[in-house]
């Protein structure tokens, strides 16, 4: 057993995630110098990028549906062990059904919390209920679930009410109160209306952090979070792996959608990670064994990407010579014949045999299983992988007349994963640490096309 301070922050199923109380906690404790690591409770491919600027640590994801238990525990341990507090945010309520598709409500759906129950059991997380006390009046307590081990009050309308609520909860339920956040109605309206992907204004973060610290009981937080933790087997070994291969990953304004633990998993297998920019670089970094192009918003920079002929030519030439390329979502669209945005066609890398059209009405990210239809370095035919569908692009097959079906085409019956030689583009976001055999194949540790990369089929 070891020390790993951690909390499960249970919020409303309606979201948002991260919620106001979570952001206030992160901001307040970070301003005191605490290193706080935040985890979402599902690996949503669409997320509000707000956690990193608050804490200085990248927001991470746990997902009991997507990740096998050992992988989930390992991701949590590696992401948390250098922090003063790990906060896993999610819901213990029944999830809210997805609304009708439209752009305005896409944000609402992608900000909803995932299922917290399996993660609490797996990681032995102390359960903290975020209790909405807006509009509360005596003599009754707000609803506090039976499972709660501690409470944070959200929406405190008057400081003296917080003191009264705390006394009642400690007397009637015997629960510690870790803190609270004021009602702040105008700020909450502004928080709800922020566009997808936009950072939170510093003035908002400062006000939320100050509000949380006004009520915070730091000793109670440390006591509740300080439950001893049993480290997963094999997680405490030291030493750094010898660098065996070089991985270039796209990172600029157009691309950059990677789970942080994906890059860590590659480093753990001995990868040297180097960034490159499809917008600005005329070629790939030298000595590259694998290229990764994550999801992003290439549609906003489609003219500039299409005009970078030097890089596009190198990508095509290196693909023909066997370079491994893996792309997801917007990165996959970039590797196609063309990207069609608002009815206008722009040239893509011309590697994968499809045209990518930006949807006018994006579909919801959905959890899916896919079965590979051909042998390849992702695994032998019949390999089953899980992930979340990308929601912004639609792929239309566009093969060249001389294309050989054994060297290019689609890898799934649904037509959302394509390949050419060793290049793969997918509209299914895979969580690679949950697929260790594929990660090893990324690093060149298993021979491409032999089937050794994913023996055992179902993942």
PEKATA-V837289 format. One record per residue. N is the residue number from 1. SS is DSSP state (A for helix, B for strand, O for the rest). PHI is phi in degrees with one decimal (NA if undefined). PSI is psi in whole degrees, 0 to 359 (NA if undefined). Layout:
# PEKATA-V837289
n | ss | phi | psi
N | SS | PHI | PSI
N | SS | PHI | PSI
This chain:
# PEKATA-V837289
n | ss | phi | psi
1 | O | NA | 146
2 | B | -142.4 | 171
3 | O | -85.9 | 125
4 | O | -149.4 | 84
5 | O | -57.8 | 130
6 | B | -157.2 | 152
7 | B | -142.2 | 145
8 | B | -99.4 | 119
9 | B | -100.1 | 104
10 | B | -94.0 | 117
11 | O | -118.0 | 181
12 | O | -66.6 | 144
13 | O | -65.5 | 340
14 | O | -78.1 | 350
15 | O | 79.0 | 196
16 | O | -79.3 | 173
17 | O | -134.6 | 123
18 | O | -70.0 | 145
19 | O | -85.6 | 175
20 | A | -59.5 | 316
21 | A | -63.8 | 320
22 | A | -65.4 | 315
23 | A | -62.8 | 320
24 | A | -62.9 | 316
25 | A | -61.9 | 312
26 | A | -60.5 | 315
27 | A | -67.8 | 316
28 | A | -63.5 | 310
29 | A | -68.4 | 325
30 | A | -63.7 | 325
31 | A | -69.7 | 341
32 | O | -88.5 | 358
33 | O | 96.7 | 5
34 | O | -73.6 | 143
35 | O | -94.1 | 109
36 | B | -113.5 | 123
37 | B | -103.0 | 122
38 | B | -101.1 | 137
39 | B | -122.4 | 132
40 | B | -77.8 | 162
41 | O | -103.1 | 11
42 | O | -152.7 | 150
43 | O | -86.1 | 64
44 | O | -65.5 | 128
45 | O | -73.3 | 351
46 | O | -117.7 | 123
47 | O | -149.4 | 153
48 | O | -80.9 | 119
49 | O | -85.9 | 74
50 | O | -116.9 | 340
51 | A | -70.3 | 313
52 | A | -53.9 | 311
53 | A | -62.6 | 336
54 | A | -79.4 | 311
55 | A | -100.4 | 342
56 | O | 79.9 | 1
57 | O | -119.4 | 139
58 | O | -65.2 | 140
59 | O | -64.3 | 137
60 | B | -118.7 | 174
61 | B | -131.5 | 141
62 | O | -123.3 | 147
63 | O | -153.9 | 105
64 | O | -69.0 | 338
65 | O | -78.9 | 319
66 | O | -84.2 | 323
67 | O | -102.4 | 131
68 | O | -58.9 | 153
69 | A | -52.7 | 317
70 | A | -64.7 | 321
71 | A | -66.4 | 316
72 | A | -59.5 | 314
73 | A | -64.4 | 322
74 | A | -67.2 | 319
75 | A | -61.6 | 318
76 | A | -64.7 | 315
77 | A | -64.1 | 312
78 | A | -65.0 | 324
79 | A | -77.7 | 339
80 | A | -104.3 | 338
81 | O | -65.4 | 339
82 | O | -97.1 | 9
83 | O | -104.0 | 165
84 | O | -87.0 | 338
85 | B | -159.1 | 132
86 | B | -105.8 | 131
87 | B | -120.2 | 117
88 | B | -104.1 | 115
89 | B | -103.2 | 137
90 | B | -174.8 | 198
91 | B | -131.1 | 147
92 | O | -106.7 | 7
93 | O | -88.5 | 171
94 | O | -69.2 | 135
95 | O | -63.4 | 148
96 | O | -80.5 | 136
97 | O | -64.5 | 149
98 | O | -66.6 | 135
99 | O | -76.9 | 177
100 | O | -61.6 | 143
101 | O | -67.0 | 125
102 | O | -161.8 | 156
103 | A | -61.0 | 321
104 | A | -63.5 | 323
105 | A | -94.1 | 353
106 | A | -57.8 | 320
107 | A | -60.6 | 316
108 | A | -60.4 | 318
109 | A | -67.8 | 314
110 | A | -70.0 | 343
111 | O | -92.2 | 1
112 | O | -77.2 | 146
113 | O | -75.5 | 156
114 | O | -92.6 | 185
115 | B | -75.5 | 123
116 | O | -94.0 | 335
117 | A | -54.7 | 308
118 | A | -61.1 | 327
119 | A | -72.4 | 324
120 | A | -60.4 | 316
121 | A | -67.9 | 317
122 | A | -67.4 | 319
123 | A | -104.6 | 3
124 | O | 52.8 | 58
125 | O | -90.1 | 131
126 | O | -63.0 | 134
127 | B | -93.5 | 116
128 | B | -111.6 | 120
129 | B | -88.4 | 126
130 | B | -88.0 | 110
131 | B | -105.1 | 120
132 | B | -78.2 | 116
133 | O | -113.6 | 17
134 | O | -64.5 | 134
135 | O | 79.5 | 7
136 | O | -70.5 | 142
137 | O | -144.1 | 151
138 | O | -61.9 | 160
139 | O | -102.0 | 2
140 | O | -96.1 | 146
141 | O | -71.4 | 150
142 | O | -60.8 | 161
143 | O | -66.1 | 124
144 | O | -122.0 | 118
145 | O | -60.0 | 152
146 | O | -63.8 | 332
147 | O | -78.3 | 350
148 | O | -63.1 | 134
149 | O | -103.5 | 345
150 | B | -162.9 | 168
151 | B | -134.9 | 142
152 | B | -121.9 | 127
153 | B | -89.7 | 128
154 | B | -111.6 | 131
155 | B | 88.5 | 39
156 | B | -71.3 | 119
157 | O | -86.9 | 335
158 | O | -145.8 | 138
159 | A | -55.1 | 321
160 | A | -66.4 | 333
161 | A | -68.0 | 325
162 | A | -61.9 | 316
163 | A | -61.7 | 317
164 | A | -66.0 | 315
165 | A | -60.1 | 316
166 | A | -60.1 | 317
167 | A | -63.3 | 318
168 | A | -64.0 | 315
169 | A | -64.7 | 317
170 | A | -67.3 | 325
171 | A | -78.7 | 314
172 | A | -82.5 | 318
173 | A | -107.0 | 345
174 | O | 67.8 | 30
175 | O | -107.1 | 144
176 | B | -74.1 | 145
177 | B | -106.1 | 117
178 | B | -84.3 | 338
179 | B | 162.6 | 193
180 | B | -163.2 | 170
181 | B | -135.4 | 138
182 | B | -68.3 | 166
183 | O | -64.4 | 311
184 | O | 45.6 | 59
185 | A | -59.4 | 317
186 | A | -63.3 | 318
187 | A | -63.8 | 320
188 | A | -64.1 | 322
189 | A | -63.7 | 317
190 | A | -64.1 | 319
191 | A | -59.6 | 316
192 | A | -68.9 | 334
193 | A | -94.9 | 358
194 | O | -62.9 | 137
195 | O | -64.9 | 156
196 | O | -57.5 | 129
197 | O | 86.5 | 353
198 | O | -82.4 | 143
199 | O | -72.5 | 157
200 | O | -78.8 | 137
201 | O | -60.1 | 144
202 | A | -60.2 | 323
203 | A | -62.8 | 323
204 | A | -66.5 | 315
205 | A | -63.0 | 319
206 | A | -63.6 | 319
207 | A | -68.5 | 319
208 | A | -66.5 | 317
209 | A | -62.3 | 318
210 | A | -64.3 | 323
211 | A | -65.3 | 317
212 | A | -64.6 | 316
213 | A | -66.5 | 337
214 | A | -61.5 | 327
215 | A | -112.8 | 354
216 | O | -67.0 | 141
217 | O | -112.3 | 94
218 | A | -64.8 | 324
219 | A | -66.0 | 321
220 | A | -67.4 | 321
221 | A | -60.6 | 312
222 | A | -63.4 | 322
223 | A | -68.1 | 314
224 | A | -68.2 | 318
225 | A | -76.2 | 346
226 | O | -85.7 | 17
227 | O | -58.3 | 133
228 | O | -56.6 | 148
229 | B | -122.4 | 135
230 | O | -91.4 | 113
231 | O | -70.6 | 134
232 | O | -58.2 | 147
233 | O | -56.0 | 135
234 | O | 81.8 | 2
235 | O | -86.5 | 345
236 | O | -100.7 | 7
237 | O | -67.8 | 145
238 | O | -97.3 | 190
239 | O | 86.8 | 155
240 | O | -117.4 | 135
241 | O | -66.7 | 150
242 | O | -68.3 | 136
243 | O | -67.4 | 123
244 | O | -114.7 | 339
245 | B | -155.1 | 163
246 | B | -117.8 | 128
247 | B | -117.5 | 122
248 | B | -98.9 | 128
249 | B | -124.5 | 138
250 | B | -70.6 | 131
251 | O | -150.0 | 105
252 | O | -164.0 | 198
253 | O | -65.5 | 334
254 | O | -88.8 | 331
255 | B | -134.9 | 156
256 | B | 155.4 | 14
257 | B | -85.0 | 88
258 | O | -127.0 | 140
259 | O | -68.5 | 132
260 | A | -55.7 | 323
261 | A | -74.6 | 346
262 | A | -65.1 | 312
263 | A | -65.6 | 323
264 | A | -64.7 | 322
265 | A | -63.3 | 321
266 | A | -66.9 | 318
267 | A | -63.1 | 323
268 | A | -64.1 | 336
269 | O | -93.9 | 9
270 | O | 97.6 | 20
271 | B | -86.0 | 142
272 | B | -96.6 | 119
273 | B | -94.5 | 130
274 | B | -132.4 | 138
275 | B | -86.0 | 153
276 | B | -146.0 | 161
277 | O | -118.1 | 113
278 | O | -62.3 | 341
279 | O | -78.5 | 321
280 | O | -116.8 | 333
281 | O | -84.0 | 136
282 | O | -84.0 | 355
283 | O | -161.9 | 175
284 | O | -82.5 | 156
285 | O | -58.4 | 154
286 | O | -72.9 | 152
287 | O | 66.7 | 30
288 | O | -84.6 | 135
289 | O | -100.7 | 337
290 | B | -147.9 | 140
291 | B | -116.6 | 131
292 | B | -118.5 | 133
293 | B | -125.8 | 101
294 | O | -77.0 | 180
295 | B | -69.4 | 167
296 | B | 176.4 | 210
297 | O | -128.6 | 60
298 | A | -62.8 | 337
299 | A | -61.4 | 333
300 | A | -79.8 | 346
301 | A | -129.3 | 27
302 | A | -64.1 | 324
303 | A | -66.4 | 315
304 | A | -64.7 | 318
305 | A | -63.7 | 317
306 | A | -67.3 | 333
307 | A | -85.0 | 352
308 | O | -84.0 | 70
309 | A | -64.0 | 326
310 | A | -60.9 | 313
311 | A | -69.0 | 319
312 | A | -61.0 | 318
313 | A | -64.8 | 320
314 | A | -66.0 | 318
315 | A | -59.2 | 316
316 | A | -65.0 | 315
317 | A | -65.0 | 318
318 | A | -69.1 | 329
319 | A | -63.0 | 316
320 | A | -62.5 | 333
321 | O | -91.5 | 5
322 | O | 102.6 | 5
323 | O | -61.7 | 138
324 | B | -83.7 | 129
325 | B | -129.4 | 134
326 | B | -130.2 | 127
327 | B | -136.4 | 149
328 | B | -132.3 | 148
329 | O | 56.6 | 239
330 | A | -60.5 | 328
331 | A | -64.5 | 321
332 | A | -64.7 | 317
333 | A | -57.9 | 321
334 | A | -62.9 | 329
335 | O | -81.7 | 353
336 | O | -77.9 | 184
337 | O | -66.2 | 318
338 | B | -152.1 | 159
339 | B | -117.8 | 121
340 | B | -104.4 | 114
341 | B | -125.5 | 120
342 | O | 52.1 | 44
343 | O | 82.3 | 354
344 | B | -107.3 | 137
345 | B | -98.9 | 133
346 | B | -122.9 | 144
347 | B | -68.6 | 134
348 | O | -96.6 | 197
349 | O | -70.5 | 340
350 | O | 72.5 | 25
351 | O | -95.7 | 309
352 | O | -92.5 | 143
353 | O | -83.3 | 64
354 | B | -153.8 | 162
355 | B | -103.3 | 137
356 | B | -106.9 | 123
357 | B | -112.1 | 129
358 | B | -72.2 | 125
359 | O | -68.9 | 140
360 | O | -78.2 | 333
361 | O | -128.0 | 96
362 | O | -59.4 | 146
363 | O | -85.5 | 160
364 | O | -71.4 | 143
365 | O | -62.6 | 128
366 | O | -127.6 | 144
367 | B | -72.3 | 131
368 | B | -139.4 | 158
369 | B | -112.2 | 142
370 | B | -129.1 | 146
371 | B | -115.9 | 124
372 | O | -70.9 | 139
373 | O | -99.2 | 354
374 | O | -141.7 | 158
375 | O | -69.0 | 148
376 | B | -176.3 | 182
377 | O | -74.1 | 348
378 | O | -76.2 | 348
379 | B | 140.8 | 169
380 | O | -73.1 | 164
381 | O | -53.8 | 135
382 | O | 95.6 | 357
383 | O | -64.4 | 134
384 | B | -108.1 | 127
385 | B | -128.1 | 155
386 | B | -114.4 | 151
387 | B | -175.2 | 188
388 | B | -115.1 | 135
389 | B | -67.4 | 139
390 | O | -70.0 | 154
391 | O | -120.2 | 355
392 | O | -105.7 | 344
393 | B | -121.9 | 150
394 | B | -123.7 | 132
395 | B | -105.4 | 132
396 | B | -117.1 | 123
397 | B | -54.7 | 136
398 | O | -146.5 | 66
399 | O | -73.3 | 155
400 | O | -84.5 | 153
401 | O | -56.2 | 325
402 | O | -89.7 | 5
403 | O | -63.6 | 132
404 | O | -91.0 | 127
405 | O | -63.8 | 344
406 | O | -85.5 | 347
407 | O | -115.0 | 350
408 | B | -159.1 | 154
409 | B | 144.9 | 207
410 | B | -106.0 | 147
411 | O | -99.6 | 355
412 | O | -134.0 | 152
413 | O | -63.8 | 332
414 | O | -79.4 | 350
415 | O | 70.8 | 32
416 | O | -116.5 | 7
417 | B | -134.3 | 120
418 | B | -117.0 | 162
419 | B | -147.7 | 156
420 | B | -147.0 | 122
421 | O | 51.9 | 242
422 | O | -103.4 | 15
423 | B | -96.5 | 134
424 | B | -130.8 | 133
425 | B | -126.2 | 133
426 | B | -132.7 | 138
427 | O | -93.8 | 9
428 | B | -108.6 | 120
429 | B | -77.7 | 115
430 | B | -93.3 | 145
431 | O | -96.4 | 100
432 | A | -64.5 | 325
433 | A | -60.6 | 340
434 | A | -82.2 | 358
435 | O | -127.9 | 68
436 | A | -61.0 | 329
437 | A | -65.5 | 321
438 | A | -69.9 | 322
439 | A | -60.3 | 318
440 | A | -64.1 | 323
441 | A | -64.7 | 323
442 | A | -55.5 | 320
443 | O | -81.5 | 1
444 | O | 78.1 | 17
445 | O | -86.1 | 350
446 | O | -127.8 | 144
447 | O | -69.0 | 133
448 | O | -66.3 | 137
449 | O | 79.3 | 359
450 | O | -90.9 | 345
451 | O | 90.0 | 353
452 | A | -74.6 | 347
453 | A | -71.1 | 339
454 | A | -149.7 | 51
455 | O | -62.6 | 144
456 | O | 105.9 | 352
457 | O | 67.2 | 259
458 | O | -65.9 | 133
459 | O | -111.6 | NA
